[in-house]
Amino acid sequence: MYTDSEHRSIDGGGSSRVKHLELTDLDIDQQLLGLPGISLVVFTSVGCSSCRWARQQLPGWPLPVDRVCWVDAGHNGGAVERYQIFHLPALFVVCEGQFLGQLQTCLTSSDLSDAINLALTRTPEELP
């Protein structure tokens, strides 16, 4: 399942357990502050092979999140600057509008799940 530019859910035929949103410079702050539950925010770029792999694999993983929010780094420079993105893919956790920081982990289902659960124990910060 993924969403189009108007955030409508579209069934992609995969076995995704979570919703997927595409966020932009125009709505990233509003969406992340207002979304309930746990959001995994993933900055990617079409020119990055690891990013393309992550976009293919993450939708099928049973992650402990309510949604994955994709941000195209190539088209959303404001968000890239605010989140201080230096490498891609870059992953962050936001829970109930609270920023829980960046994840530094291998991109495997179990490692990512463990990193998300660890992030949920952190002291929340303001969104960048």
N, CA, C and O of each residue as an XYZ file, in Angstrom:
512
protein
N       0.847     -1.166      0.000
C       0.000      0.000      0.000
C       0.893      1.229      0.000
O       1.913      1.263      0.689
N       0.515      2.226     -0.763
C       1.224      3.489     -0.750
C       0.218      4.577     -1.023
O      -0.956      4.293     -1.258
N       0.658      5.822     -0.994
C      -0.274      6.918     -1.218
C       0.189      7.745     -2.389
O       1.374      7.792     -2.718
N      -0.781      8.401     -3.017
C      -0.429      9.304     -4.110
C      -0.129     10.673     -3.533
O      -0.062     10.826     -2.314
N       0.055     11.673     -4.387
C       0.444     13.005     -3.924
C      -0.602     13.670     -3.041
O      -0.297     14.649     -2.361
N      -1.826     13.158     -3.038
C      -2.864     13.717     -2.170
C      -3.098     12.839     -0.943
O      -4.115     12.971     -0.262
N      -2.151     11.942     -0.666
C      -2.164     11.081      0.512
C      -3.339     10.111      0.534
O      -3.790      9.713      1.608
N      -3.843      9.723     -0.647
C      -4.876      8.705     -0.725
C      -4.190      7.355     -0.759
O      -3.191      7.184     -1.458
N      -4.712      6.393     -0.013
C      -4.126      5.068      0.007
C      -4.372      4.363     -1.310
O      -5.469      4.412     -1.868
N      -3.335      3.709     -1.795
C      -3.425      2.960     -3.039
C      -2.834      1.595     -2.769
O      -1.721      1.496     -2.254
N      -3.556      0.538     -3.105
C      -3.076     -0.809     -2.878
C      -2.049     -1.174     -3.922
O      -2.351     -1.241     -5.113
N      -0.825     -1.409     -3.464
C       0.247     -1.766     -4.373
C       0.396     -3.260     -4.544
O       1.318     -3.712     -5.222
N      -0.488     -4.038     -3.945
C      -0.443     -5.469     -4.100
C       0.553     -6.152     -3.181
O       0.685     -7.376     -3.223
N       1.265     -5.385     -2.341
C       2.238     -5.975     -1.430
C       1.578     -6.431     -0.148
O       0.359     -6.358      0.003
N       2.396     -6.902      0.769
C       1.874     -7.394      2.038
C       2.136     -6.385      3.150
O       2.350     -6.775      4.298
N       2.123     -5.123      2.832
C       2.440     -4.086      3.793
C       1.476     -4.107      4.969
O       0.268     -4.277      4.805
N       2.039     -3.929      6.155
C       1.227     -3.879      7.363
C       1.015     -2.447      7.829
O       0.201     -2.206      8.721
N       1.716     -1.512      7.255
C       1.607     -0.128      7.681
C       1.262      0.754      6.496
O       1.459      0.375      5.341
N       0.747      1.931      6.796
C       0.427      2.901      5.759
C       1.698      3.595      5.292
O       2.698      3.643      6.009
N       1.643      4.125      4.092
C       2.784      4.849      3.533
C       2.307      6.208      3.049
O       1.284      6.314      2.373
N       3.060      7.250      3.401
C       2.758      8.612      2.978
C       3.955      9.199      2.271
O       5.096      8.870      2.594
N       3.706     10.056      1.317
C       4.754     10.836      0.663
C       4.666     12.241      1.250
O       3.628     12.891      1.125
N       5.726     12.721      1.882
C       5.735     14.055      2.472
C       6.648     14.968      1.674
O       7.609     14.517      1.051
N       6.335     16.261      1.700
C       7.122     17.258      0.980
C       7.469     18.402      1.921
O       7.015     18.443      3.064
N       8.281     19.331      1.424
C       8.594     20.548      2.187
C       7.320     21.261      2.623
O       7.288     21.888      3.682
N       6.280     21.167      1.814
C       5.049     21.913      2.086
C       4.219     21.333      3.221
O       3.461     22.065      3.859
N       4.343     20.029      3.491
C       3.467     19.444      4.504
C       4.156     18.586      5.561
O       3.479     18.033      6.428
N       5.475     18.459      5.514
C       6.146     17.548      6.440
C       5.907     17.925      7.899
O       5.604     17.051      8.711
N       6.034     19.196      8.249
C       5.854     19.604      9.651
C       4.414     19.403     10.098
O       4.165     18.836     11.162
N       3.477     19.859      9.300
C       2.053     19.730      9.640
C       1.668     18.267      9.809
O       0.986     17.913     10.771
N       2.095     17.425      8.896
C       1.749     16.004      8.968
C       2.367     15.346     10.203
O       1.666     14.677     10.962
N       3.663     15.527     10.406
C       4.327     14.845     11.516
C       3.833     15.317     12.874
O       3.791     14.533     13.823
N       3.460     16.580     12.979
C       2.918     17.079     14.248
C       1.512     16.553     14.506
O       1.109     16.397     15.658
N       0.761     16.279     13.438
C      -0.631     15.882     13.600
C      -0.921     14.401     13.517
O      -2.017     13.972     13.878
N       0.022     13.609     13.054
C      -0.234     12.175     12.890
C      -0.176     11.443     14.223
O       0.769     11.627     14.990
N      -1.180     10.615     14.504
C      -1.145      9.823     15.741
C      -0.208      8.632     15.583
O       0.090      8.212     14.465
N       0.245      8.103     16.683
C       1.049      6.891     16.642
C       2.496      7.141     16.244
O       3.029      8.240     16.393
N       3.110      6.084     15.734
C       4.543      6.090     15.434
C       4.759      6.193     13.934
O       4.190      5.430     13.153
N       5.598      7.157     13.542
C       5.946      7.348     12.136
C       7.438      7.120     11.944
O       8.263      7.647     12.691
N       7.771      6.327     10.932
C       9.155      6.175     10.493
C       9.309      7.094      9.290
O       8.645      6.905      8.272
N      10.178      8.083      9.404
C      10.399      9.051      8.331
C      11.676      8.630      7.605
O      12.738      8.496      8.213
N      11.548      8.424      6.280
C      12.667      7.919      5.495
C      12.956      8.883      4.352
O      12.119      9.080      3.471
N      14.147      9.483      4.368
C      14.597     10.355      3.281
C      15.309      9.478      2.260
O      16.207      8.710      2.605
N      14.899      9.600      0.998
C      15.484      8.806     -0.079
C      15.725      9.680     -1.300
O      15.346     10.851     -1.327
N      16.358      9.096     -2.305
C      16.561      9.762     -3.585
C      16.567      8.706     -4.673
O      17.043      7.590     -4.464
N      16.035      9.061     -5.844
C      15.971      8.088     -6.935
C      17.356      7.685     -7.415
O      17.508      6.599     -7.975
N      18.362      8.513     -7.220
C      19.718      8.200     -7.664
C      20.513      7.344     -6.701
O      21.669      7.023     -6.976
N      19.926      6.967     -5.585
C      20.603      6.207     -4.539
C      20.137      4.750     -4.591
O      18.955      4.472     -4.392
N      21.057      3.824     -4.856
C      20.666      2.415     -4.978
C      20.177      1.845     -3.642
O      19.258      1.026     -3.632
N      20.763      2.253     -2.529
C      20.291      1.795     -1.215
C      18.880      2.300     -0.940
O      18.074      1.613     -0.312
N      18.592      3.508     -1.416
C      17.254      4.081     -1.243
C      16.220      3.305     -2.055
O      15.127      3.012     -1.570
N      16.577      2.980     -3.288
C      15.653      2.205     -4.129
C      15.388      0.844     -3.498
O      14.255      0.365     -3.507
N      16.434      0.216     -2.947
C      16.274     -1.069     -2.286
C      15.355     -0.926     -1.066
O      14.469     -1.753     -0.852
N      15.573      0.122     -0.272
C      14.744      0.355      0.914
C      13.284      0.559      0.524
O      12.387      0.042      1.191
N      13.037      1.307     -0.549
C      11.656      1.534     -1.009
C      10.987      0.238     -1.442
O       9.772      0.092     -1.307
N      11.759     -0.692     -1.954
C      11.204     -1.979     -2.363
C      10.968     -2.895     -1.173
O       9.972     -3.619     -1.145
N      11.860     -2.881     -0.191
C      11.824     -3.846      0.900
C      10.970     -3.433      2.097
O      10.207     -4.249      2.614
N      11.083     -2.184      2.544
C      10.397     -1.758      3.765
C       8.891     -1.991      3.759
O       8.342     -2.361      4.797
N       8.195     -1.792      2.639
C       6.744     -2.005      2.667
C       6.312     -3.407      3.077
O       5.190     -3.572      3.556
N       7.137     -4.404      2.911
C       6.769     -5.765      3.279
C       7.217     -6.189      4.659
O       6.906     -7.299      5.091
N       7.941     -5.333      5.363
C       8.462     -5.696      6.669
C       7.454     -5.412      7.785
O       6.752     -4.402      7.735
N       7.373     -6.278      8.779
C       6.471     -6.059      9.925
C       7.129     -5.142     10.961
O       7.619     -5.602     11.992
N       7.131     -3.850     10.669
C       7.789     -2.879     11.543
C       6.849     -2.407     12.645
O       5.634     -2.380     12.448
N       7.397     -2.030     13.812
C       6.570     -1.547     14.928
C       6.214     -0.062     14.777
O       6.446      0.736     15.685
N       5.650      0.295     13.625
C       5.242      1.671     13.352
C       3.835      1.662     12.760
O       3.350      0.639     12.277
N       3.194      2.826     12.811
C       1.866      2.964     12.220
C       1.928      3.365     10.754
O       0.992      3.136      9.989
N       3.069      3.978     10.376
C       3.215      4.415      8.984
C       4.679      4.673      8.669
O       5.496      4.921      9.556
N       4.988      4.607      7.373
C       6.290      5.023      6.869
C       6.045      6.278      6.042
O       5.214      6.285      5.135
N       6.775      7.336      6.363
C       6.653      8.614      5.653
C       7.899      8.794      4.788
O       9.008      8.938      5.303
N       7.707      8.784      3.489
C       8.813      8.917      2.544
C       9.004     10.380      2.183
O       8.031     11.102      1.962
N      10.251     10.819      2.123
C      10.586     12.179      1.716
C      11.640     12.071      0.617
O      12.716     11.514      0.833
N      11.328     12.601     -0.552
C      12.281     12.606     -1.668
C      13.275     13.734     -1.422
O      12.937     14.910     -1.558
N      14.499     13.370     -1.061
C      15.519     14.359     -0.721
C      15.866     15.261     -1.898
O      16.231     16.420     -1.703
N      15.756     14.747     -3.106
C      16.092     15.531     -4.288
C      15.113     16.648     -4.586
O      15.461     17.605     -5.278
N      13.898     16.545     -4.077
C      12.866     17.548     -4.351
C      12.423     18.318     -3.108
O      11.520     19.150     -3.189
N      13.040     18.053     -1.976
C      12.609     18.684     -0.721
C      13.812     19.165      0.081
O      14.075     18.693      1.187
N      14.531     20.114     -0.503
C      15.756     20.639      0.087
C      15.568     21.284      1.439
O      16.469     21.233      2.276
N      14.419     21.891      1.673
C      14.168     22.519      2.968
C      14.156     21.490      4.091
O      14.761     21.708      5.141
N      13.472     20.370      3.874
C      13.426     19.307      4.875
C      14.802     18.672      5.047
O      15.206     18.355      6.166
N      15.517     18.486      3.946
C      16.870     17.916      4.005
C      17.770     18.802      4.860
O      18.550     18.296      5.667
N      17.668     20.112      4.691
C      18.485     21.040      5.474
C      18.092     21.018      6.948
O      18.959     20.955      7.819
N      16.789     21.068      7.234
C      16.338     21.092      8.630
C      16.702     19.806      9.372
O      17.076     19.848     10.544
N      16.594     18.674      8.695
C      16.902     17.397      9.333
C      18.390     17.045      9.238
O      18.817     15.991      9.710
N      19.165     17.929      8.631
C      20.620     17.783      8.508
C      20.996     16.425      7.909
O      21.754     15.653      8.496
N      20.444     16.161      6.726
C      20.690     14.904      6.029
C      22.050     14.967      5.345
O      22.304     15.861      4.538
N      22.925     14.014      5.668
C      24.249     13.951      5.068
C      24.450     12.688      4.240
O      25.343     12.631      3.394
N      23.618     11.674      4.485
C      23.698     10.438      3.709
C      22.296      9.862      3.567
O      21.404     10.154      4.363
N      22.122      9.053      2.556
C      20.818      8.458      2.284
C      20.958      6.939      2.228
O      22.026      6.436      1.880
N      19.915      6.210      2.560
C      18.680      6.722      3.150
C      18.913      7.154      4.598
O      19.772      6.613      5.295
N      18.138      8.130      5.027
C      18.202      8.618      6.401
C      16.848      8.336      7.057
O      15.803      8.643      6.484
N      16.869      7.761      8.239
C      15.649      7.331      8.912
C      15.504      8.016     10.267
O      16.475      8.169     11.008
N      14.274      8.425     10.576
C      13.964      9.112     11.824
C      12.669      8.536     12.394
O      11.856      7.976     11.658
N      12.481      8.677     13.703
C      11.250      8.244     14.347
C      10.557      9.454     14.964
O      11.172     10.265     15.655
N       9.254      9.549     14.692
C       8.396     10.572     15.287
C       7.204      9.841     15.896
O       6.566      9.025     15.232
N       6.906     10.135     17.159
C       5.789      9.490     17.842
C       4.887     10.558     18.450
O       5.321     11.352     19.285
N       3.630     10.568     18.021
C       2.642     11.529     18.534
C       3.158     12.963     18.434
O       2.976     13.757     19.357
N       3.798     13.292     17.320
C       4.313     14.640     17.099
C       5.621     14.945     17.795
O       6.122     16.065     17.699
N       6.188     13.973     18.496
C       7.438     14.151     19.221
C       8.582     13.519     18.417
O       8.489     12.362     18.009
N       9.640     14.267     18.196
C      10.798     13.814     17.441
C      11.689     12.968     18.346
O      12.128     13.430     19.399
N      11.955     11.729     17.935
C      12.774     10.828     18.740
C      14.139     10.566     18.124
O      14.881      9.708     18.602
N      14.473     11.288     17.079
C      15.816     11.240     16.534
C      16.030     10.314     15.358
O      15.124      9.625     14.888
N      17.277     10.330     14.903
C      17.688      9.550     13.747
C      18.058      8.129     14.159
O      18.551      7.900     15.263
N      17.819      7.191     13.268
C      18.188      5.797     13.486
C      19.499      5.505     12.773
O      19.668      5.848     11.603
N      20.413      4.877     13.476
C      21.674      4.419     12.909
C      21.653      2.898     13.006
O      21.966      2.333     14.054
N      21.284      2.236     11.908
C      21.144      0.788     11.942
C      21.311      0.193     10.559
O      21.237      0.891      9.548
N      21.535     -1.099     10.537
C      21.542     -1.830      9.271
C      20.102     -1.937      8.782
O      19.166     -1.983      9.580
N      19.941     -1.976      7.489
C      18.601     -2.086      6.924
C      18.191     -3.546      6.777
O      18.129     -4.095      5.678
N      17.914     -4.147      7.923
C      17.274     -5.455      7.966
C      16.030     -5.293      8.819
O      15.960     -4.388      9.650
N      15.064     -6.147      8.625
C      13.814     -6.036      9.359
C      14.034     -6.072     10.870
O      13.491     -5.237     11.594
N      14.815     -7.020     11.346
C      15.001     -7.147     12.794
C      15.826     -5.995     13.363
O      15.493     -5.472     14.427
N      16.897     -5.588     12.674
C      17.717     -4.475     13.162
C      16.926     -3.175     13.185
O      17.029     -2.397     14.134
N      16.137     -2.941     12.142
C      15.342     -1.716     12.085
C      14.268     -1.726     13.161
O      14.031     -0.700     13.799
N      13.620     -2.852     13.376
C      12.618     -2.951     14.446
C      13.237     -2.674     15.804
O      12.667     -1.949     16.620
N      14.424     -3.263     16.048
C      15.115     -3.027     17.324
C      15.467     -1.551     17.489
O      15.302     -0.993     18.574
N      15.953     -0.910     16.417
C      16.328      0.509     16.481
C      15.104      1.390     16.735
O      15.189      2.368     17.477
N      13.976      1.051     16.131
C      12.740      1.817     16.363
C      12.322      1.676     17.820
O      11.998      2.669     18.471
N      12.327      0.459     18.334
C      11.939      0.238     19.733
C      12.874      0.958     20.698
O      12.425      1.471     21.723
N      14.159      1.002     20.387
C      15.108      1.739     21.212
C      14.822      3.239     21.152
O      14.878      3.924     22.173
N      14.518      3.745     19.959
C      14.206      5.173     19.800
C      12.988      5.571     20.627
O      12.911      6.696     21.123
N      12.043      4.658     20.775
C      10.830      4.954     21.544
C      11.111      5.153     23.026
O      10.242      5.631     23.755
N      12.311      4.796     23.489
C      12.685      4.994     24.893
C      13.403      6.330     25.116
O      13.657      6.716     26.257
N      13.729      7.035     24.021
C      14.465      8.305     24.125
C      13.570      9.429     24.625
O      12.344      9.364     24.534
N      14.217     10.460     25.155
C      13.505     11.670     25.529
C      13.152     12.434     24.262
O      14.037     12.719     23.456
N      11.884     12.774     24.066
C      11.482     13.480     22.855
C      12.082     14.873     22.756
O      12.369     15.525     23.760
N      12.262     15.308     21.512
C      12.765     16.643     21.211
C      11.743     17.353     20.320
O      10.745     16.760     19.910
N      12.003     18.616     20.028
C      11.193     19.354     19.070
C      11.538     18.878     17.670
O      12.680     18.495     17.413
N      10.572     18.897     16.762
C      10.867     18.586     15.369
C      11.885     19.600     14.842
O      11.843     20.772     15.216
N      12.797     19.154     13.979
C      13.777     20.094     13.424
C      13.111     21.249     12.699
O      13.797     22.127     12.176
